[in-house]
Amino acid sequence: MRMNKVTCPRCGIYMDLLAESESVSGEKVIRYFYRCPACGYRLSASVIKVKKEDDSVVLSIAK
Ligand SMILES: [Zn+2]
């Protein structure tokens, strides 16, 4: 996953890297995205799915 500094295409200032997670039918989906603190522009960075199978946890990076 890239964690580089990203600038807003509208404002040209550095964007914040944020994460949000939600549970969808037993799967946890964590979304990382950049957000511009000035205009709120969002840029998807990465999506990680966490799936529990019996005793193990399966991680998959969707993007
Ligand atoms: Zn902006």
N, CA, C, O and the ligand as a Tripos MOL2 file, in Angstrom:
@<TRIPOS>MOLECULE
protein
  253   251    64     0     0
PROTEIN
NO_CHARGES

@<TRIPOS>ATOM
      1 N           0.8410   -1.1890    0.0000 N.3       1 MET1
      2 CA          0.0000    0.0000    0.0000 C.3       1 MET1
      3 C           0.8850    1.2520    0.0000 C.2       1 MET1
      4 O           1.8490    1.3430    0.7610 O.2       1 MET1
      5 N           0.5560    2.1730   -0.8300 N.am      2 ARG2
      6 CA          1.3400    3.4020   -0.8830 C.3       2 ARG2
      7 C           0.8450    4.3770    0.1850 C.2       2 ARG2
      8 O          -0.3590    4.5520    0.3730 O.2       2 ARG2
      9 N           1.7720    4.9960    0.8640 N.am      3 MET3
     10 CA          1.4150    5.9770    1.8830 C.3       3 MET3
     11 C           2.0690    7.3160    1.5490 C.2       3 MET3
     12 O           2.4020    8.1040    2.4350 O.2       3 MET3
     13 N           2.2390    7.5450    0.2860 N.am      4 ASN4
     14 CA          2.9010    8.7780   -0.1260 C.3       4 ASN4
     15 C           2.0280    9.9900    0.1800 C.2       4 ASN4
     16 O           0.8120    9.8910    0.3440 O.2       4 ASN4
     17 N           2.6900   11.1160    0.2480 N.am      5 LYS5
     18 CA          1.9440   12.3610    0.3720 C.3       5 LYS5
     19 C           1.2220   12.6270   -0.9400 C.2       5 LYS5
     20 O           1.8130   12.5590   -2.0180 O.2       5 LYS5
     21 N          -0.0330   12.9230   -0.8320 N.am      6 VAL6
     22 CA         -0.8430   13.1610   -2.0110 C.3       6 VAL6
     23 C          -1.4080   14.5770   -1.9280 C.2       6 VAL6
     24 O          -1.8710   15.0180   -0.8770 O.2       6 VAL6
     25 N          -1.3600   15.2600   -3.0330 N.am      7 THR7
     26 CA         -1.9100   16.6190   -3.0390 C.3       7 THR7
     27 C          -3.2620   16.6290   -3.7380 C.2       7 THR7
     28 O          -3.5150   15.8470   -4.6540 O.2       7 THR7
     29 N          -4.1090   17.5170   -3.2920 N.am      8 CYS8
     30 CA         -5.4460   17.6600   -3.8590 C.3       8 CYS8
     31 C          -5.3490   18.1800   -5.2910 C.2       8 CYS8
     32 O          -4.6610   19.1690   -5.5440 O.2       8 CYS8
     33 N          -6.0330   17.5250   -6.2280 N.am      9 PRO9
     34 CA         -5.9940   18.0010   -7.6180 C.3       9 PRO9
     35 C          -6.6820   19.3430   -7.8040 C.2       9 PRO9
     36 O          -6.4480   20.0270   -8.8010 O.2       9 PRO9
     37 N          -7.5190   19.7240   -6.8640 N.am     10 ARG10
     38 CA         -8.2060   21.0130   -6.9740 C.3      10 ARG10
     39 C          -7.4010   22.1270   -6.3140 C.2      10 ARG10
     40 O          -7.2030   23.1970   -6.8900 O.2      10 ARG10
     41 N          -6.9360   21.8520   -5.0810 N.am     11 CYS11
     42 CA         -6.3150   22.9120   -4.2790 C.3      11 CYS11
     43 C          -4.7960   22.8550   -4.3200 C.2      11 CYS11
     44 O          -4.1340   23.8750   -4.1280 O.2      11 CYS11
     45 N          -4.2370   21.6770   -4.5680 N.am     12 GLY12
     46 CA         -2.7860   21.5410   -4.5970 C.3      12 GLY12
     47 C          -2.1520   21.4650   -3.2170 C.2      12 GLY12
     48 O          -0.9380   21.6160   -3.0850 O.2      12 GLY12
     49 N          -2.9710   21.2310   -2.1750 N.am     13 ILE13
     50 CA         -2.4140   21.1010   -0.8280 C.3      13 ILE13
     51 C          -2.4230   19.6320   -0.4200 C.2      13 ILE13
     52 O          -3.0990   18.8120   -1.0410 O.2      13 ILE13
     53 N          -1.6740   19.3070    0.6220 N.am     14 TYR14
     54 CA         -1.5820   17.9190    1.0630 C.3      14 TYR14
     55 C          -2.9150   17.4260    1.6080 C.2      14 TYR14
     56 O          -3.6260   18.1330    2.3220 O.2      14 TYR14
     57 N          -3.2250   16.1840    1.2440 N.am     15 MET15
     58 CA         -4.4700   15.5840    1.6960 C.3      15 MET15
     59 C          -4.2030   14.6940    2.9030 C.2      15 MET15
     60 O          -3.0980   14.1750    3.0660 O.2      15 MET15
     61 N          -5.2120   14.5190    3.7450 N.am     16 ASP16
     62 CA         -5.1110   13.6370    4.9160 C.3      16 ASP16
     63 C          -5.4240   12.2100    4.5000 C.2      16 ASP16
     64 O          -6.2910   11.9660    3.6610 O.2      16 ASP16
     65 N          -4.7000   11.2700    5.1020 N.am     17 LEU17
     66 CA         -5.0250    9.8580    4.8840 C.3      17 LEU17
     67 C          -5.9470    9.3900    5.9960 C.2      17 LEU17
     68 O          -5.5950    9.4510    7.1740 O.2      17 LEU17
     69 N          -7.1220    8.9250    5.6190 N.am     18 LEU18
     70 CA         -8.1180    8.5130    6.5990 C.3      18 LEU18
     71 C          -8.5450    7.0780    6.3210 C.2      18 LEU18
     72 O          -8.2810    6.5350    5.2470 O.2      18 LEU18
     73 N          -9.1990    6.4800    7.2890 N.am     19 ALA19
     74 CA         -9.6890    5.1210    7.1180 C.3      19 ALA19
     75 C         -11.0860    5.0160    7.7050 C.2      19 ALA19
     76 O         -11.4000    5.6480    8.7130 O.2      19 ALA19
     77 N         -11.9230    4.2090    7.0610 N.am     20 GLU20
     78 CA        -13.2350    3.9130    7.6090 C.3      20 GLU20
     79 C         -13.4890    2.4280    7.4000 C.2      20 GLU20
     80 O         -13.0030    1.8260    6.4420 O.2      20 GLU20
     81 N         -14.2480    1.8570    8.3010 N.am     21 SER21
     82 CA        -14.5040    0.4270    8.1740 C.3      21 SER21
     83 C         -15.9870    0.1500    8.3210 C.2      21 SER21
     84 O         -16.7080    0.8700    9.0110 O.2      21 SER21
     85 N         -16.4210   -0.8980    7.6620 N.am     22 GLU22
     86 CA        -17.8020   -1.3280    7.8200 C.3      22 GLU22
     87 C         -17.8620   -2.8410    7.7170 C.2      22 GLU22
     88 O         -17.0090   -3.4670    7.0880 O.2      22 GLU22
     89 N         -18.8700   -3.4150    8.3360 N.am     23 SER23
     90 CA        -19.0380   -4.8620    8.2970 C.3      23 SER23
     91 C         -20.1450   -5.2160    7.3160 C.2      23 SER23
     92 O         -21.2690   -4.7240    7.4130 O.2      23 SER23
     93 N         -19.8000   -6.0750    6.3740 N.am     24 VAL24
     94 CA        -20.7710   -6.5110    5.3760 C.3      24 VAL24
     95 C         -20.8230   -8.0300    5.3850 C.2      24 VAL24
     96 O         -19.8660   -8.6900    4.9810 O.2      24 VAL24
     97 N         -21.9010   -8.5670    5.8280 N.am     25 SER25
     98 CA        -22.1490  -10.0250    5.8740 C.3      25 SER25
     99 C         -20.9290  -10.8170    6.3220 C.2      25 SER25
    100 O         -20.4080  -11.6540    5.5860 O.2      25 SER25
    101 N         -20.4840  -10.5340    7.5470 N.am     26 GLY26
    102 CA        -19.3760  -11.2860    8.1250 C.3      26 GLY26
    103 C         -18.0100  -10.8400    7.6780 C.2      26 GLY26
    104 O         -16.9970  -11.2880    8.2150 O.2      26 GLY26
    105 N         -17.9740   -9.9730    6.7130 N.am     27 GLU27
    106 CA        -16.7010   -9.4420    6.2370 C.3      27 GLU27
    107 C         -16.5450   -8.0300    6.7350 C.2      27 GLU27
    108 O         -17.4920   -7.2450    6.7640 O.2      27 GLU27
    109 N         -15.3150   -7.7260    7.1290 N.am     28 LYS28
    110 CA        -15.0440   -6.3450    7.5030 C.3      28 LYS28
    111 C         -14.2800   -5.6920    6.3670 C.2      28 LYS28
    112 O         -13.2780   -6.2270    5.8910 O.2      28 LYS28
    113 N         -14.7440   -4.5620    5.9460 N.am     29 VAL29
    114 CA        -14.0990   -3.8540    4.8440 C.3      29 VAL29
    115 C         -13.5090   -2.5610    5.3870 C.2      29 VAL29
    116 O         -14.2150   -1.7290    5.9570 O.2      29 VAL29
    117 N         -12.2140   -2.4100    5.2040 N.am     30 ILE30
    118 CA        -11.5370   -1.1930    5.6480 C.3      30 ILE30
    119 C         -11.1300   -0.4090    4.4170 C.2      30 ILE30
    120 O         -10.4240   -0.9150    3.5450 O.2      30 ILE30
    121 N         -11.5730    0.8020    4.3580 N.am     31 ARG31
    122 CA        -11.2480    1.6520    3.2110 C.3      31 ARG31
    123 C         -10.3070    2.7630    3.6540 C.2      31 ARG31
    124 O         -10.5670    3.4920    4.6100 O.2      31 ARG31
    125 N          -9.2260    2.8600    2.9370 N.am     32 TYR32
    126 CA         -8.3080    3.9730    3.1600 C.3      32 TYR32
    127 C          -8.5140    4.9770    2.0490 C.2      32 TYR32
    128 O          -8.6280    4.6170    0.8780 O.2      32 TYR32
    129 N          -8.5600    6.2160    2.4220 N.am     33 PHE33
    130 CA         -8.7530    7.2340    1.3900 C.3      33 PHE33
    131 C          -8.0940    8.5340    1.8160 C.2      33 PHE33
    132 O          -7.9070    8.8100    3.0010 O.2      33 PHE33
    133 N          -7.7590    9.3000    0.8310 N.am     34 TYR34
    134 CA         -7.2210   10.6310    1.0820 C.3      34 TYR34
    135 C          -8.3650   11.6260    1.0120 C.2      34 TYR34
    136 O          -9.2580   11.5100    0.1720 O.2      34 TYR34
    137 N          -8.3250   12.6020    1.9020 N.am     35 ARG35
    138 CA         -9.3390   13.6390    1.8690 C.3      35 ARG35
    139 C          -8.6950   15.0030    1.9960 C.2      35 ARG35
    140 O          -7.8340   15.2310    2.8460 O.2      35 ARG35
    141 N          -9.1240   15.8890    1.1450 N.am     36 CYS36
    142 CA         -8.5960   17.2540    1.1930 C.3      36 CYS36
    143 C          -9.2350   17.9950    2.3600 C.2      36 CYS36
    144 O         -10.4610   18.0580    2.4400 O.2      36 CYS36
    145 N          -8.4360   18.5600    3.2710 N.am     37 PRO37
    146 CA         -9.0080   19.2740    4.4170 C.3      37 PRO37
    147 C          -9.6930   20.5760    4.0140 C.2      37 PRO37
    148 O         -10.4750   21.1310    4.7850 O.2      37 PRO37
    149 N          -9.4030   21.0600    2.8190 N.am     38 ALA38
    150 CA         -9.9810   22.3320    2.3990 C.3      38 ALA38
    151 C         -11.3070   22.1500    1.6640 C.2      38 ALA38
    152 O         -12.3040   22.7780    2.0190 O.2      38 ALA38
    153 N         -11.3220   21.2910    0.6410 N.am     39 CYS39
    154 CA        -12.5310   21.1870   -0.1760 C.3      39 CYS39
    155 C         -13.2570   19.8700    0.0140 C.2      39 CYS39
    156 O         -14.3610   19.7000   -0.5040 O.2      39 CYS39
    157 N         -12.6540   18.9130    0.7590 N.am     40 GLY40
    158 CA        -13.3360   17.6640    1.0210 C.3      40 GLY40
    159 C         -13.2390   16.6460   -0.0980 C.2      40 GLY40
    160 O         -13.9090   15.6150   -0.0490 O.2      40 GLY40
    161 N         -12.4310   16.9100   -1.0950 N.am     41 TYR41
    162 CA        -12.2560   15.9860   -2.2190 C.3      41 TYR41
    163 C         -11.6940   14.6690   -1.7170 C.2      41 TYR41
    164 O         -10.7400   14.6580   -0.9390 O.2      41 TYR41
    165 N         -12.2770   13.5530   -2.1560 N.am     42 ARG42
    166 CA        -11.8400   12.2390   -1.6970 C.3      42 ARG42
    167 C         -11.1740   11.4600   -2.8140 C.2      42 ARG42
    168 O         -11.5850   11.5130   -3.9730 O.2      42 ARG42
    169 N         -10.1280   10.7300   -2.4280 N.am     43 LEU43
    170 CA         -9.3820    9.9270   -3.3820 C.3      43 LEU43
    171 C          -9.1700    8.5680   -2.7520 C.2      43 LEU43
    172 O          -8.5440    8.4660   -1.6970 O.2      43 LEU43
    173 N          -9.6780    7.5310   -3.3750 N.am     44 SER44
    174 CA         -9.5550    6.1910   -2.8040 C.3      44 SER44
    175 C          -8.1040    5.7370   -2.8260 C.2      44 SER44
    176 O          -7.4250    5.8560   -3.8460 O.2      44 SER44
    177 N          -7.6270    5.2120   -1.6910 N.am     45 ALA45
    178 CA         -6.2370    4.7750   -1.6110 C.3      45 ALA45
    179 C          -6.1350    3.2600   -1.6410 C.2      45 ALA45
    180 O          -5.3490    2.7050   -2.4080 O.2      45 ALA45
    181 N          -6.9230    2.5890   -0.8130 N.am     46 SER46
    182 CA         -6.8150    1.1370   -0.7370 C.3      46 SER46
    183 C          -8.0370    0.5760   -0.0390 C.2      46 SER46
    184 O          -8.6560    1.2400    0.7920 O.2      46 SER46
    185 N          -8.3710   -0.6450   -0.3840 N.am     47 VAL47
    186 CA         -9.4890   -1.3250    0.2660 C.3      47 VAL47
    187 C          -8.9940   -2.6780    0.7560 C.2      47 VAL47
    188 O          -8.4610   -3.4680   -0.0230 O.2      47 VAL47
    189 N          -9.1690   -2.9460    2.0380 N.am     48 ILE48
    190 CA         -8.7310   -4.2090    2.6120 C.3      48 ILE48
    191 C          -9.9450   -4.9350    3.1740 C.2      48 ILE48
    192 O         -10.7350   -4.3710    3.9310 O.2      48 ILE48
    193 N         -10.0710   -6.1830    2.7910 N.am     49 LYS49
    194 CA        -11.1830   -6.9810    3.2970 C.3      49 LYS49
    195 C         -10.6620   -7.9710    4.3260 C.2      49 LYS49
    196 O          -9.6630   -8.6520    4.0980 O.2      49 LYS49
    197 N         -11.3460   -8.0430    5.4540 N.am     50 VAL50
    198 CA        -10.9600   -8.9600    6.5180 C.3      50 VAL50
    199 C         -12.0850   -9.9680    6.6900 C.2      50 VAL50
    200 O         -13.2200   -9.6100    7.0050 O.2      50 VAL50
    201 N         -11.7530  -11.2130    6.4790 N.am     51 LYS51
    202 CA        -12.7640  -12.2630    6.5100 C.3      51 LYS51
    203 C         -12.3650  -13.2980    7.5420 C.2      51 LYS51
    204 O         -11.2220  -13.7540    7.5680 O.2      51 LYS51
    205 N         -13.3080  -13.6670    8.3900 N.am     52 LYS52
    206 CA        -13.0150  -14.6860    9.3910 C.3      52 LYS52
    207 C         -13.4830  -16.0440    8.8750 C.2      52 LYS52
    208 O         -14.6460  -16.2350    8.5210 O.2      52 LYS52
    209 N         -12.5380  -16.9740    8.8460 N.am     53 GLU53
    210 CA        -12.8840  -18.3300    8.4310 C.3      53 GLU53
    211 C         -12.4740  -19.2830    9.5460 C.2      53 GLU53
    212 O         -11.2850  -19.4980    9.7840 O.2      53 GLU53
    213 N         -13.4490  -19.8450   10.2180 N.am     54 ASP54
    214 CA        -13.1810  -20.7250   11.3540 C.3      54 ASP54
    215 C         -12.2740  -20.0130   12.3490 C.2      54 ASP54
    216 O         -12.6780  -19.0250   12.9630 O.2      54 ASP54
    217 N         -11.0460  -20.5110   12.5120 N.am     55 ASP55
    218 CA        -10.1420  -19.9230   13.5010 C.3      55 ASP55
    219 C          -9.1740  -18.9180   12.8860 C.2      55 ASP55
    220 O          -8.4080  -18.2720   13.6020 O.2      55 ASP55
    221 N          -9.2070  -18.7860   11.5720 N.am     56 SER56
    222 CA         -8.2140  -17.9190   10.9380 C.3      56 SER56
    223 C          -8.8770  -16.6710   10.3690 C.2      56 SER56
    224 O         -10.0840  -16.6280   10.1300 O.2      56 SER56
    225 N          -8.0570  -15.6790   10.1670 N.am     57 VAL57
    226 CA         -8.5140  -14.4220    9.5850 C.3      57 VAL57
    227 C          -7.8260  -14.2450    8.2410 C.2      57 VAL57
    228 O          -6.6020  -14.3220    8.1370 O.2      57 VAL57
    229 N          -8.6210  -14.0110    7.2320 N.am     58 VAL58
    230 CA         -8.0700  -13.8710    5.8830 C.3      58 VAL58
    231 C          -8.1080  -12.3980    5.4890 C.2      58 VAL58
    232 O          -9.1530  -11.7470    5.5040 O.2      58 VAL58
    233 N          -6.9430  -11.9100    5.1420 N.am     59 LEU59
    234 CA         -6.8340  -10.5340    4.6770 C.3      59 LEU59
    235 C          -6.6960  -10.5210    3.1620 C.2      59 LEU59
    236 O          -5.9150  -11.2850    2.5950 O.2      59 LEU59
    237 N          -7.4450   -9.6640    2.5220 N.am     60 SER60
    238 CA         -7.2370   -9.5090    1.0920 C.3      60 SER60
    239 C          -7.2730   -8.0250    0.7440 C.2      60 SER60
    240 O          -8.1170   -7.2680    1.2220 O.2      60 SER60
    241 N          -6.3460   -7.6490   -0.0890 N.am     61 ILE61
    242 CA         -6.2800   -6.2560   -0.5210 C.3      61 ILE61
    243 C          -6.9420   -6.1550   -1.8830 C.2      61 ILE61
    244 O          -6.4440   -6.6840   -2.8770 O.2      61 ILE61
    245 N          -8.0660   -5.4700   -1.9090 N.am     62 ALA62
    246 CA         -8.8660   -5.4370   -3.1190 C.3      62 ALA62
    247 C          -8.3320   -4.4290   -4.1260 C.2      62 ALA62
    248 O          -8.6250   -4.5060   -5.3190 O.2      62 ALA62
    249 N          -7.5490   -3.4920   -3.6290 N.am     63 LYS63
    250 CA         -7.0310   -2.4930   -4.5490 C.3      63 LYS63
    251 C          -5.6550   -2.0830   -4.0970 C.2      63 LYS63
    252 O          -5.0220   -1.2400   -4.7330 O.2      63 LYS63
    253 ZN         -8.9270   20.4220   -2.1650 Zn       64 ZN64
@<TRIPOS>BOND
     1     1     2 1
     2     2     3 1
     3     3     4 2
     4     3     5 am
     5     5     6 1
     6     6     7 1
     7     7     8 2
     8     7     9 am
     9     9    10 1
    10    10    11 1
    11    11    12 2
    12    11    13 am
    13    13    14 1
    14    14    15 1
    15    15    16 2
    16    15    17 am
    17    17    18 1
    18    18    19 1
    19    19    20 2
    20    19    21 am
    21    21    22 1
    22    22    23 1
    23    23    24 2
    24    23    25 am
    25    25    26 1
    26    26    27 1
    27    27    28 2
    28    27    29 am
    29    29    30 1
    30    30    31 1
    31    31    32 2
    32    31    33 am
    33    33    34 1
    34    34    35 1
    35    35    36 2
    36    35    37 am
    37    37    38 1
    38    38    39 1
    39    39    40 2
    40    39    41 am
    41    41    42 1
    42    42    43 1
    43    43    44 2
    44    43    45 am
    45    45    46 1
    46    46    47 1
    47    47    48 2
    48    47    49 am
    49    49    50 1
    50    50    51 1
    51    51    52 2
    52    51    53 am
    53    53    54 1
    54    54    55 1
    55    55    56 2
    56    55    57 am
    57    57    58 1
    58    58    59 1
    59    59    60 2
    60    59    61 am
    61    61    62 1
    62    62    63 1
    63    63    64 2
    64    63    65 am
    65    65    66 1
    66    66    67 1
    67    67    68 2
    68    67    69 am
    69    69    70 1
    70    70    71 1
    71    71    72 2
    72    71    73 am
    73    73    74 1
    74    74    75 1
    75    75    76 2
    76    75    77 am
    77    77    78 1
    78    78    79 1
    79    79    80 2
    80    79    81 am
    81    81    82 1
    82    82    83 1
    83    83    84 2
    84    83    85 am
    85    85    86 1
    86    86    87 1
    87    87    88 2
    88    87    89 am
    89    89    90 1
    90    90    91 1
    91    91    92 2
    92    91    93 am
    93    93    94 1
    94    94    95 1
    95    95    96 2
    96    95    97 am
    97    97    98 1
    98    98    99 1
    99    99   100 2
   100    99   101 am
   101   101   102 1
   102   102   103 1
   103   103   104 2
   104   103   105 am
   105   105   106 1
   106   106   107 1
   107   107   108 2
   108   107   109 am
   109   109   110 1
   110   110   111 1
   111   111   112 2
   112   111   113 am
   113   113   114 1
   114   114   115 1
   115   115   116 2
   116   115   117 am
   117   117   118 1
   118   118   119 1
   119   119   120 2
   120   119   121 am
   121   121   122 1
   122   122   123 1
   123   123   124 2
   124   123   125 am
   125   125   126 1
   126   126   127 1
   127   127   128 2
   128   127   129 am
   129   129   130 1
   130   130   131 1
   131   131   132 2
   132   131   133 am
   133   133   134 1
   134   134   135 1
   135   135   136 2
   136   135   137 am
   137   137   138 1
   138   138   139 1
   139   139   140 2
   140   139   141 am
   141   141   142 1
   142   142   143 1
   143   143   144 2
   144   143   145 am
   145   145   146 1
   146   146   147 1
   147   147   148 2
   148   147   149 am
   149   149   150 1
   150   150   151 1
   151   151   152 2
   152   151   153 am
   153   153   154 1
   154   154   155 1
   155   155   156 2
   156   155   157 am
   157   157   158 1
   158   158   159 1
   159   159   160 2
   160   159   161 am
   161   161   162 1
   162   162   163 1
   163   163   164 2
   164   163   165 am
   165   165   166 1
   166   166   167 1
   167   167   168 2
   168   167   169 am
   169   169   170 1
   170   170   171 1
   171   171   172 2
   172   171   173 am
   173   173   174 1
   174   174   175 1
   175   175   176 2
   176   175   177 am
   177   177   178 1
   178   178   179 1
   179   179   180 2
   180   179   181 am
   181   181   182 1
   182   182   183 1
   183   183   184 2
   184   183   185 am
   185   185   186 1
   186   186   187 1
   187   187   188 2
   188   187   189 am
   189   189   190 1
   190   190   191 1
   191   191   192 2
   192   191   193 am
   193   193   194 1
   194   194   195 1
   195   195   196 2
   196   195   197 am
   197   197   198 1
   198   198   199 1
   199   199   200 2
   200   199   201 am
   201   201   202 1
   202   202   203 1
   203   203   204 2
   204   203   205 am
   205   205   206 1
   206   206   207 1
   207   207   208 2
   208   207   209 am
   209   209   210 1
   210   210   211 1
   211   211   212 2
   212   211   213 am
   213   213   214 1
   214   214   215 1
   215   215   216 2
   216   215   217 am
   217   217   218 1
   218   218   219 1
   219   219   220 2
   220   219   221 am
   221   221   222 1
   222   222   223 1
   223   223   224 2
   224   223   225 am
   225   225   226 1
   226   226   227 1
   227   227   228 2
   228   227   229 am
   229   229   230 1
   230   230   231 1
   231   231   232 2
   232   231   233 am
   233   233   234 1
   234   234   235 1
   235   235   236 2
   236   235   237 am
   237   237   238 1
   238   238   239 1
   239   239   240 2
   240   239   241 am
   241   241   242 1
   242   242   243 1
   243   243   244 2
   244   243   245 am
   245   245   246 1
   246   246   247 1
   247   247   248 2
   248   247   249 am
   249   249   250 1
   250   250   251 1
   251   251   252 2
@<TRIPOS>SUBSTRUCTURE
     1 MET1         2 RESIDUE 1 A MET
     2 ARG2         6 RESIDUE 1 A ARG
     3 MET3        10 RESIDUE 1 A MET
     4 ASN4        14 RESIDUE 1 A ASN
     5 LYS5        18 RESIDUE 1 A LYS
     6 VAL6        22 RESIDUE 1 A VAL
     7 THR7        26 RESIDUE 1 A THR
     8 CYS8        30 RESIDUE 1 A CYS
     9 PRO9        34 RESIDUE 1 A PRO
    10 ARG10       38 RESIDUE 1 A ARG
    11 CYS11       42 RESIDUE 1 A CYS
    12 GLY12       46 RESIDUE 1 A GLY
    13 ILE13       50 RESIDUE 1 A ILE
    14 TYR14       54 RESIDUE 1 A TYR
    15 MET15       58 RESIDUE 1 A MET
    16 ASP16       62 RESIDUE 1 A ASP
    17 LEU17       66 RESIDUE 1 A LEU
    18 LEU18       70 RESIDUE 1 A LEU
    19 ALA19       74 RESIDUE 1 A ALA
    20 GLU20       78 RESIDUE 1 A GLU
    21 SER21       82 RESIDUE 1 A SER
    22 GLU22       86 RESIDUE 1 A GLU
    23 SER23       90 RESIDUE 1 A SER
    24 VAL24       94 RESIDUE 1 A VAL
    25 SER25       98 RESIDUE 1 A SER
    26 GLY26      102 RESIDUE 1 A GLY
    27 GLU27      106 RESIDUE 1 A GLU
    28 LYS28      110 RESIDUE 1 A LYS
    29 VAL29      114 RESIDUE 1 A VAL
    30 ILE30      118 RESIDUE 1 A ILE
    31 ARG31      122 RESIDUE 1 A ARG
    32 TYR32      126 RESIDUE 1 A TYR
    33 PHE33      130 RESIDUE 1 A PHE
    34 TYR34      134 RESIDUE 1 A TYR
    35 ARG35      138 RESIDUE 1 A ARG
    36 CYS36      142 RESIDUE 1 A CYS
    37 PRO37      146 RESIDUE 1 A PRO
    38 ALA38      150 RESIDUE 1 A ALA
    39 CYS39      154 RESIDUE 1 A CYS
    40 GLY40      158 RESIDUE 1 A GLY
    41 TYR41      162 RESIDUE 1 A TYR
    42 ARG42      166 RESIDUE 1 A ARG
    43 LEU43      170 RESIDUE 1 A LEU
    44 SER44      174 RESIDUE 1 A SER
    45 ALA45      178 RESIDUE 1 A ALA
    46 SER46      182 RESIDUE 1 A SER
    47 VAL47      186 RESIDUE 1 A VAL
    48 ILE48      190 RESIDUE 1 A ILE
    49 LYS49      194 RESIDUE 1 A LYS
    50 VAL50      198 RESIDUE 1 A VAL
    51 LYS51      202 RESIDUE 1 A LYS
    52 LYS52      206 RESIDUE 1 A LYS
    53 GLU53      210 RESIDUE 1 A GLU
    54 ASP54      214 RESIDUE 1 A ASP
    55 ASP55      218 RESIDUE 1 A ASP
    56 SER56      222 RESIDUE 1 A SER
    57 VAL57      226 RESIDUE 1 A VAL
    58 VAL58      230 RESIDUE 1 A VAL
    59 LEU59      234 RESIDUE 1 A LEU
    60 SER60      238 RESIDUE 1 A SER
    61 ILE61      242 RESIDUE 1 A ILE
    62 ALA62      246 RESIDUE 1 A ALA
    63 LYS63      250 RESIDUE 1 A LYS
    64 ZN64       253 GROUP 0 **** ****
